[in-house]
């Protein structure tokens, strides 16, 4: 690994899930400097990583400030798939809907 990648890893941008606005204002320049260092690295994979992080920088910064996830939705979806597998399909949608309401509701 190159020194640029190790510097990027050592910044630990994702060590805390919720940050204040002031904390984000401090992290944003550090993040942008790290992305710039990656884009200037000699290794093609690190340059590509720098380009990808640069393209997604707005979304990454928004994730730092406003952490939300869809874990509950994914859990319900997983349960619904399990119901469908266990039943080998339902003859009509109403039976499936009732089973989902009983087990997920």
C-alpha positions in Angstrom: 0.0 0.0 0.0 1.1 3.5 -0.6 1.6 6.3 1.9 -1.4 8.2 0.5 -3.8 5.3 1.2 -2.4 4.9 4.8 -2.9 8.6 5.4 -6.5 8.3 4.1 -7.2 5.3 6.3 -5.7 7.0 9.4 -8.0 10.0 9.1 -10.9 7.7 10.3 -13.7 9.7 8.7 -16.3 7.1 9.7 -15.4 6.5 13.4 -18.5 8.3 14.7 -22.0 7.9 13.4 -23.6 11.3 14.2 -21.7 14.5 14.1 -22.5 18.1 14.8 -22.4 20.8 12.0 -19.2 22.2 13.5 -17.5 18.7 13.5 -18.5 18.3 9.8 -17.1 21.7 8.9 -13.7 20.5 10.3 -13.9 17.1 8.6 -14.9 18.3 5.1 -11.5 20.0 4.3 -9.6 17.0 5.7 -11.7 14.7 3.5 -11.2 16.8 0.4 -7.4 16.9 1.0 -7.3 13.1 1.4 -9.3 12.7 -1.8 -7.0 15.0 -3.6 -4.0 13.0 -2.4 -5.5 9.8 -3.6 -6.2 11.4 -7.0 -2.5 12.4 -7.2 -1.2 8.9 -6.2 0.7 7.0 -8.8 -1.3 3.7 -8.4 -4.2 3.4 -10.8 -6.5 1.9 -8.2 -5.9 4.7 -5.7 -6.5 7.3 -8.5 -9.8 5.6 -9.3 -10.8 5.5 -5.6 -10.0 9.3 -5.5 -12.3 9.9 -8.5 -15.1 7.8 -7.0 -14.9 9.5 -3.6 -14.8 12.9 -5.4 -17.9 12.0 -7.4 -19.8 10.9 -4.2 -18.4 13.6 -1.9 -21.7 15.4 -1.4 -23.4 12.2 -0.4 -20.6 11.2 1.9 -20.7 14.5 3.7 -24.5 14.3 4.0 -24.1 10.8 5.5 -21.8 12.1 8.2 -24.2 14.8 9.3 -27.5 13.0 8.9 -27.2 9.3 9.5 -30.2 7.3 8.4 -30.4 3.7 7.4 -33.1 1.4 6.1 -32.4 -1.5 8.5 -36.0 -1.8 9.6 -37.2 -1.9 6.0 -34.6 -4.5 5.0 -35.6 -6.6 8.1 -39.3 -6.6 7.0 -38.2 -7.4 3.4 -36.1 -10.3 4.6 -39.0 -11.6 6.7 -41.4 -11.4 3.7 -39.0 -13.3 1.6 -38.7 -16.0 4.3 -42.5 -16.3 4.4 -42.6 -16.7 0.7 -39.9 -19.4 0.7 -41.6 -21.3 3.5 -45.0 -21.3 1.8 -43.6 -22.3 -1.6 -45.7 -19.4 -3.0 -49.3 -18.5 -2.1 -52.3 -19.2 -4.3 -53.6 -15.7 -3.9 -52.1 -12.4 -2.7 -54.6 -11.9 0.1 -53.2 -15.0 2.0 -49.7 -13.7 1.6 -50.7 -10.2 2.8 -52.4 -11.6 5.9 -49.4 -13.8 6.7 -47.1 -10.8 6.4 -49.3 -8.6 8.6 -49.4 -11.3 11.3 -45.6 -11.9 11.3 -44.4 -8.4 10.6 -47.1 -6.2 12.1 
